[in-house]
């Protein structure tokens, strides 16, 4: 799959189809977990007309449907970089139709998504894309008590080299 669009499905993810009053709209969702491939038939088909000329679009929140394909029910501590278990995320391809015509996004699907059971903050807008950054630039103090904790990250795609400078809160050591 040639996509890097990550979606956090505890926040709404809206698929919109624009048109005029009475246009028939349809969204097909193709969902699967890794390993696997795109199913030949959609898992869900959602349909409704565009309600009025004043509104001019039909909106579908696909997050509840996608969440059914994600299982994250047990906590397991990770102390080294590792791949997430295949049930903790899923792939979603979306086909959007208006009056029976596929609204393409540059291929055979309108959107290709990788979905996670997460959320974004309201101030960040709808489903913000997470940058490959742990902390923005600034001065940070960490606890240097018995359990200082750690930072672990996972990325999709190619990344550069990371470096972090820690300053102990009570000892001032680096």
Phi, psi and omega per residue, in radians:
X1 nan 2.236 -3.023
X2 -1.723 0.886 -3.122
X3 -2.260 2.753 3.045
X4 -2.371 0.395 3.122
X5 -1.453 1.905 -3.130
X6 -1.694 2.343 -3.095
X7 -2.168 2.337 3.079
X8 -1.769 1.881 -2.936
X9 -1.505 0.137 2.924
X10 -1.448 -0.219 2.989
X11 -1.795 2.672 3.114
X12 -1.101 2.452 2.973
X13 -2.138 1.920 -2.994
X14 -1.709 2.247 2.991
X15 -1.831 2.131 -3.114
X16 -2.019 2.463 3.080
X17 -2.192 2.090 -3.116
X18 -1.560 2.655 3.113
X19 3.094 -2.727 3.115
X20 -2.046 2.918 -3.095
X21 -0.933 2.308 3.096
X22 1.603 -0.227 3.081
X23 -1.056 2.383 3.098
X24 -1.488 2.274 3.102
X25 -2.096 2.664 3.132
X26 -2.617 2.461 3.059
X27 -2.192 2.223 3.054
X28 -1.899 2.292 3.130
X29 -1.933 2.191 3.073
X30 -1.944 1.960 -3.038
X31 -2.110 2.441 3.062
X32 -2.812 2.747 3.075
X33 -1.747 2.810 3.120
X34 -1.498 2.457 -0.071
X35 -1.402 2.704 -3.124
X36 2.825 -3.087 3.117
X37 -2.398 2.948 -3.117
X38 -0.993 2.216 3.101
X39 -1.129 2.626 -3.116
X40 -1.293 -0.450 3.091
X41 -2.048 2.568 3.137
X42 -1.159 2.553 3.062
X43 -1.317 -0.577 3.131
X44 -2.410 2.499 3.003
X45 -2.198 2.094 -3.133
X46 -1.986 2.311 -3.089
X47 -2.402 2.508 2.976
X48 -2.964 2.725 3.100
X49 -1.472 2.801 2.985
X50 -1.256 2.157 -2.925
X51 -1.199 -0.652 -3.081
X52 -2.790 2.888 3.096
X53 -1.180 -0.552 -3.135
X54 -1.153 -0.601 -3.133
X55 -1.526 -0.874 3.018
X56 1.215 0.275 3.081
X57 -2.784 2.697 3.026
X58 -1.929 2.308 -3.095
X59 -2.028 2.368 3.122
X60 -2.203 2.201 2.997
X61 -1.624 1.903 -3.066
X62 -1.568 -0.133 -3.075
X63 -0.952 -0.815 -3.112
X64 -1.062 -0.585 -3.136
X65 -1.261 -0.682 -3.131
X66 -1.206 -0.679 -3.105
X67 -1.028 -0.436 3.126
X68 -1.149 -0.321 -3.118
X69 -1.698 0.082 -3.108
X70 -2.055 2.242 3.069
X71 -2.050 2.094 3.084
X72 -2.442 1.276 -3.010
X73 -1.942 -0.065 3.082
X74 -2.274 2.434 3.110
X75 -1.585 2.288 3.016
X76 -2.367 2.173 -3.092
X77 -1.209 2.390 3.129
X78 -2.009 2.193 -3.123
X79 -1.988 -0.061 3.040
X80 -2.409 2.799 3.123
X81 -1.125 2.244 -3.088
X82 -2.614 2.744 3.102
X83 -1.295 2.514 3.099
X84 -1.221 2.541 3.052
X85 -0.999 2.535 -3.003
X86 -1.096 -0.397 3.119
X87 -1.411 -0.156 -3.073
X88 -1.563 0.072 3.053
X89 -2.710 2.911 3.075
X90 -2.620 2.895 3.072
X91 -1.783 2.572 3.120
X92 -2.465 2.124 2.983
X93 -1.864 2.382 -3.066
X94 -2.048 2.287 2.985
X95 -2.005 2.152 3.114
X96 -1.924 2.347 -3.124
X97 -2.173 2.502 2.954
X98 -2.217 2.108 -3.095
X99 0.926 0.673 3.087
X100 1.437 -0.007 -3.108
X101 -1.817 2.213 3.135
X102 -1.128 2.232 3.066
X103 -1.583 1.657 -2.990
X104 -1.344 2.637 3.079
X105 -2.017 0.406 3.126
X106 1.920 0.356 -3.140
X107 -3.105 -2.703 -3.131
X108 -1.435 -0.126 3.117
X109 -2.190 2.626 3.092
X110 -1.250 -0.737 3.125
X111 -2.503 2.549 3.031
X112 -2.164 2.129 -2.979
X113 -2.223 2.644 2.917
X114 -1.978 2.141 -2.969
X115 -1.966 2.403 -3.141
X116 -2.218 2.710 3.140
X117 -1.498 1.196 -3.117
X118 -2.376 -3.034 -3.137
X119 -2.604 2.828 3.025
X120 -1.948 2.885 3.114
X121 -1.484 2.596 -3.103
X122 -0.936 -0.701 -3.094
X123 -1.184 -0.312 3.138
X124 -1.518 -0.105 -3.133
X125 1.528 -3.093 -3.090
X126 -1.169 2.149 3.050
X127 0.702 1.200 -3.103
X128 -1.126 2.509 3.057
X129 -1.372 2.235 -3.104
X130 -1.428 2.222 3.099
X131 -1.402 2.693 3.116
X132 -1.349 1.073 -3.088
X133 -2.294 2.372 3.095
X134 -1.503 -0.950 3.077
X135 -2.359 2.489 3.074
X136 -1.268 3.010 -3.088
X137 -1.127 2.462 -3.128
X138 2.810 -3.057 3.119
X139 -1.843 2.209 -3.116
X140 -2.255 2.431 3.044
X141 -1.913 2.408 3.092
X142 -2.017 2.774 3.103
X143 -1.269 2.338 3.057
X144 -2.024 0.711 3.058
X145 -1.419 -2.805 -3.062
X146 -1.086 -0.540 -3.089
X147 -2.247 1.512 -3.092
X148 -1.288 -0.217 3.118
X149 1.410 -2.830 -3.114
X150 -2.891 2.968 3.112
X151 -2.124 2.228 3.114
X152 -2.228 2.538 -3.138
X153 -2.510 2.751 3.074
X154 -2.274 2.538 3.137
X155 -2.305 2.846 3.029
X156 -2.071 2.184 -3.121
X157 1.733 -2.875 -3.083
X158 -1.616 2.395 3.134
X159 -2.243 2.841 3.095
X160 -1.618 -2.732 -3.135
X161 -1.645 2.414 3.141
X162 -1.897 2.533 2.998
X163 -2.469 2.494 -3.108
X164 -2.343 2.358 3.083
X165 -1.931 2.096 -3.140
X166 -1.772 2.439 3.032
X167 -2.131 2.111 3.127
X168 -1.141 2.394 -3.072
X169 -1.184 -0.697 -3.100
X170 -1.681 -0.610 -3.092
X171 -1.633 -0.389 -3.109
X172 1.324 0.121 -3.118
X173 -1.310 2.654 3.106
X174 -1.993 nan nan
